[in-house]
Amino acid sequence: MQPPENFETAAQAMSETLTRSLEANASGWVAIRLSDGRSDGRYYPDHAQAQAAQAEPCAYVHLPDAPTPAPSAGLPVPIPVEVDECADYLRFSAELVGTGRTPIVHSRSGGLIGLPEAPYGSIYRKEERGRKTWQSLVRDMEMRCCVSQPGDGRMASTDGSTVYVSVREPWPPCEITYTWISEGADYRIGDPDIECRYPVIIGDDECIGWVFRWHGAWYANPAGSEEEQRVGDGSTGKDAAVYYLITEYTCGRITPTALTGGACDPAAFIGPVPLLHRRMPATPGNIETALRVMATAKEFRWRMVGPNGYAGSDNHGYWLCELCGWKGFRYWSHMRGRNGEPPSPQRHPGCLPKDQVRALVPAYQKKPTD
């Protein structure tokens, strides 16, 4: 039997059916026929059994196990009971026939009905698929805001663990999924070490690996391994790298190690800094560029410190300002001059005033700059 185009009559029957179930303190899964909004009068232990017992398309509603206030009590009810809520639920269910998913709809009280249960502050993997595919890690509040956003023809549903949001307008449409990863307190990202690698920390300062950026891409280095896995690019790459480590840890493929120290002290590294970073191949072009960079840095009173050498203009290096003793991460592309001009005398936050910098660095006398 085909579901009706107008669900008003079926929604009224569905509202009456579920209200009676709540008043009877029933629990389990109820199958509501899309054709007329009635049920078969049975309560099933799970969604699969409820679906297997039906001969025509149905909407499936999970009644809470604990006693729930009746709608007449005026308190929020975690299932659709208002007629407009039931109409949305039936309409979305008709589109989801055969998918094994149930709808997520707005309640009269302003909340959401049908979201899978997860602790507050949980972390979800967000994947957006349209003209491009984007992945990131988000907190549950962002997921709820996405599901609740009005307009643009969006429809939300769930299979019990993953939340699906279909955005129909504006064209082209896109599909967004939120997959539960862990509770919000399960991990944090620590301060970067001297290689600008961010540790991913769980529990009491146990590290499951590091994430870092290299030539625009983001990599993950699991704890106890020398493998550096490229897992993302651009603005979403860091989240994707963190998600990779969390997934590997959840699957038992990473053994956490104690987080030692924090940011490394460059004074612990004795001897000259290598010319090239360990990830930079020793090609003639890279060697020539690195020699030129080191010569220019010396001329303008910068010195690279730590265990690694030149890493390219768009990767962080760990530099010492020889004018004031400051140490920190800098991109060479931000330190060098432009169009034949010397570098800006505004070197880093907290450095000497620009006139003192010009006076102390003879190279600025060749061609002054602002």
Summary of the structure (lengths in Angstrom):
residues: 370
radius of gyration: 29.4
end to end distance: 77.9
largest distance: 90.7
contacts: 1088
relative contact order: 0.07
helix: 27%
strand: 27%
